[in-house]
């Protein structure tokens, strides 16, 4: 009799855990009959699919976000298939075509080495987008690990983590970046790491604040009652429910990382020529800004459109992932 009651309580905890998670993610938990943990997992998969559909519908209704997503997809396709899309090799120099304006032969003109500017912008998308995505990944991984530990354990762990965040935020990021890229040899990997380690504080604060509120809810208590260890509770139950604000911040971080890489390359301490990036193309355009303004206009427009697209996608995801929005 006691064993049967314990089994019923365990089943009830699984149902509570499943319904609480779905309710937090914006769905509407339905009353179900007492089931097994296996059935609860099946039910969770169905609810997750429904949640994805609802999120996608809300995102599509955000027209500017859709435009941003299309723009990002176009730039990603250009970057991935640059050797087949670019009309010329970015290393093909033709000094007889020095600083030619836009024409049918060179749609965006040529630079000071006679290289086709459109081809260099397309190949530059590879470097700028890669730097943006990888720097965002470094920042999100570091910030998530530290923020999750601080929010879940609290106490001295939280105090130490937040003091590290305060110290990092008190140092001007550009000053720290310049120090890092001067100390280490300039390369794409070093630039990405340098950008990532100066942006992890923002994901850390977001994850910590989400964990502080989520760790007190019933589904976390249910997971503890089921005997799950802290690692399981953090990564299986709390972190998935904290992903909404983190995803939005990650999209914004990509745009910030692209701008930061462009600034470093513009200052001559980022991606080094002859590897094309939008930042070092702007740096090369300084001497010809009046004679050949297209050298600065088109790379600048590429940076503007890409960063704006990521910001619009971030706004759309914020609205789509907000469970309080019903329309």
TACOR-V80446 format. One record per residue. N is the residue number from 1. RES is the residue in three letters. SS is DSSP state (alpha for helix, beta for strand, coil for the rest). Layout:
N,RES,SS + N,RES,SS
This chain:
1,UNK,coil + 2,UNK,alpha + 3,UNK,alpha + 4,UNK,alpha + 5,UNK,alpha + 6,UNK,alpha + 7,UNK,alpha + 8,UNK,alpha + 9,UNK,alpha + 10,UNK,alpha + 11,UNK,alpha + 12,UNK,alpha + 13,UNK,alpha + 14,UNK,alpha + 15,UNK,alpha + 16,UNK,alpha + 17,UNK,alpha + 18,UNK,alpha + 19,UNK,alpha + 20,UNK,alpha + 21,UNK,alpha + 22,UNK,alpha + 23,UNK,alpha + 24,UNK,alpha + 25,UNK,coil + 26,UNK,coil + 27,UNK,coil + 28,UNK,coil + 29,UNK,coil + 30,UNK,coil + 31,UNK,coil + 32,UNK,coil + 33,UNK,coil + 34,UNK,coil + 35,UNK,coil + 36,UNK,coil + 37,UNK,alpha + 38,UNK,alpha + 39,UNK,alpha + 40,UNK,alpha + 41,UNK,alpha + 42,UNK,alpha + 43,UNK,alpha + 44,UNK,alpha + 45,UNK,alpha + 46,UNK,alpha + 47,UNK,alpha + 48,UNK,alpha + 49,UNK,alpha + 50,UNK,alpha + 51,UNK,alpha + 52,UNK,alpha + 53,UNK,alpha + 54,UNK,alpha + 55,UNK,alpha + 56,UNK,alpha + 57,UNK,alpha + 58,UNK,alpha + 59,UNK,alpha + 60,UNK,alpha + 61,UNK,coil + 62,UNK,coil + 63,UNK,alpha + 64,UNK,alpha + 65,UNK,alpha + 66,UNK,alpha + 67,UNK,alpha + 68,UNK,alpha + 69,UNK,alpha + 70,UNK,alpha + 71,UNK,alpha + 72,UNK,alpha + 73,UNK,alpha + 74,UNK,alpha + 75,UNK,alpha + 76,UNK,alpha + 77,UNK,alpha + 78,UNK,alpha + 79,UNK,alpha + 80,UNK,alpha + 81,UNK,coil + 82,UNK,alpha + 83,UNK,alpha + 84,UNK,alpha + 85,UNK,alpha + 86,UNK,coil + 87,UNK,coil + 88,UNK,coil + 89,UNK,coil + 90,UNK,coil + 91,UNK,coil + 92,UNK,coil + 93,UNK,coil + 94,UNK,coil + 95,UNK,alpha + 96,UNK,alpha + 97,UNK,alpha + 98,UNK,coil + 99,UNK,coil + 100,UNK,coil + 101,UNK,coil + 102,UNK,coil + 103,UNK,coil + 104,UNK,coil + 105,UNK,coil + 106,UNK,coil + 107,UNK,coil + 108,UNK,coil + 109,UNK,coil + 110,UNK,beta + 111,UNK,coil + 112,UNK,coil + 113,UNK,coil + 114,UNK,coil + 115,UNK,coil + 116,UNK,beta + 117,UNK,alpha + 118,UNK,alpha + 119,UNK,alpha + 120,UNK,alpha + 121,UNK,alpha + 122,UNK,alpha + 123,UNK,alpha + 124,UNK,alpha + 125,UNK,alpha + 126,UNK,alpha + 127,UNK,alpha + 128,UNK,alpha + 129,UNK,alpha + 130,UNK,alpha + 131,UNK,alpha + 132,UNK,alpha + 133,UNK,alpha + 134,UNK,alpha + 135,UNK,alpha + 136,UNK,alpha + 137,UNK,alpha + 138,UNK,alpha + 139,UNK,alpha + 140,UNK,alpha + 141,UNK,alpha + 142,UNK,alpha + 143,UNK,alpha + 144,UNK,alpha + 145,UNK,alpha + 146,UNK,alpha + 147,UNK,alpha + 148,UNK,alpha + 149,UNK,alpha + 150,UNK,alpha + 151,UNK,alpha + 152,UNK,alpha + 153,UNK,alpha + 154,UNK,coil + 155,UNK,alpha + 156,UNK,alpha + 157,UNK,alpha + 158,UNK,alpha + 159,UNK,alpha + 160,UNK,alpha + 161,UNK,alpha + 162,UNK,alpha + 163,UNK,alpha + 164,UNK,alpha + 165,UNK,alpha + 166,UNK,alpha + 167,UNK,alpha + 168,UNK,alpha + 169,UNK,alpha + 170,UNK,alpha + 171,UNK,coil + 172,UNK,coil + 173,UNK,alpha + 174,UNK,alpha + 175,UNK,alpha + 176,UNK,alpha + 177,UNK,alpha + 178,UNK,alpha + 179,UNK,alpha + 180,UNK,alpha + 181,UNK,alpha + 182,UNK,alpha + 183,UNK,alpha + 184,UNK,coil + 185,UNK,coil + 186,UNK,coil + 187,UNK,coil + 188,UNK,alpha + 189,UNK,alpha + 190,UNK,alpha + 191,UNK,alpha + 192,UNK,alpha + 193,UNK,alpha + 194,UNK,alpha + 195,UNK,alpha + 196,UNK,alpha + 197,UNK,coil + 198,UNK,coil + 199,UNK,coil + 200,UNK,alpha + 201,UNK,alpha + 202,UNK,alpha + 203,UNK,alpha + 204,UNK,alpha + 205,UNK,alpha + 206,UNK,alpha + 207,UNK,alpha + 208,UNK,alpha + 209,UNK,alpha + 210,UNK,alpha + 211,UNK,alpha + 212,UNK,alpha + 213,UNK,alpha + 214,UNK,alpha + 215,UNK,coil + 216,UNK,coil + 217,UNK,coil + 218,UNK,alpha + 219,UNK,alpha + 220,UNK,alpha + 221,UNK,alpha + 222,UNK,alpha + 223,UNK,alpha + 224,UNK,alpha + 225,UNK,alpha + 226,UNK,coil + 227,UNK,coil + 228,UNK,coil + 229,UNK,coil + 230,UNK,alpha + 231,UNK,alpha + 232,UNK,alpha + 233,UNK,alpha + 234,UNK,alpha + 235,UNK,alpha + 236,UNK,alpha + 237,UNK,alpha + 238,UNK,alpha + 239,UNK,alpha + 240,UNK,alpha + 241,UNK,alpha + 242,UNK,coil + 243,UNK,alpha + 244,UNK,alpha + 245,UNK,alpha + 246,UNK,alpha + 247,UNK,alpha + 248,UNK,alpha + 249,UNK,alpha + 250,UNK,alpha + 251,UNK,alpha + 252,UNK,alpha + 253,UNK,alpha + 254,UNK,alpha + 255,UNK,alpha + 256,UNK,alpha + 257,UNK,alpha + 258,UNK,alpha + 259,UNK,alpha + 260,UNK,alpha + 261,UNK,alpha + 262,UNK,alpha + 263,UNK,alpha + 264,UNK,alpha + 265,UNK,alpha + 266,UNK,alpha + 267,UNK,alpha + 268,UNK,coil + 269,UNK,coil + 270,UNK,coil + 271,UNK,coil + 272,UNK,coil + 273,UNK,coil + 274,UNK,coil + 275,UNK,coil + 276,UNK,coil + 277,UNK,coil + 278,UNK,alpha + 279,UNK,alpha + 280,UNK,alpha + 281,UNK,alpha + 282,UNK,alpha + 283,UNK,alpha + 284,UNK,alpha + 285,UNK,alpha + 286,UNK,alpha + 287,UNK,alpha + 288,UNK,alpha + 289,UNK,coil + 290,UNK,coil + 291,UNK,coil + 292,UNK,coil + 293,UNK,coil + 294,UNK,alpha + 295,UNK,alpha + 296,UNK,alpha + 297,UNK,alpha + 298,UNK,alpha + 299,UNK,alpha + 300,UNK,alpha + 301,UNK,alpha + 302,UNK,alpha + 303,UNK,alpha + 304,UNK,alpha + 305,UNK,alpha + 306,UNK,alpha + 307,UNK,alpha + 308,UNK,alpha + 309,UNK,alpha + 310,UNK,alpha + 311,UNK,alpha + 312,UNK,alpha + 313,UNK,alpha + 314,UNK,alpha + 315,UNK,alpha + 316,UNK,alpha + 317,UNK,alpha + 318,UNK,alpha + 319,UNK,alpha + 320,UNK,alpha + 321,UNK,coil + 322,UNK,coil + 323,UNK,coil + 324,UNK,coil + 325,UNK,coil + 326,UNK,coil + 327,UNK,coil
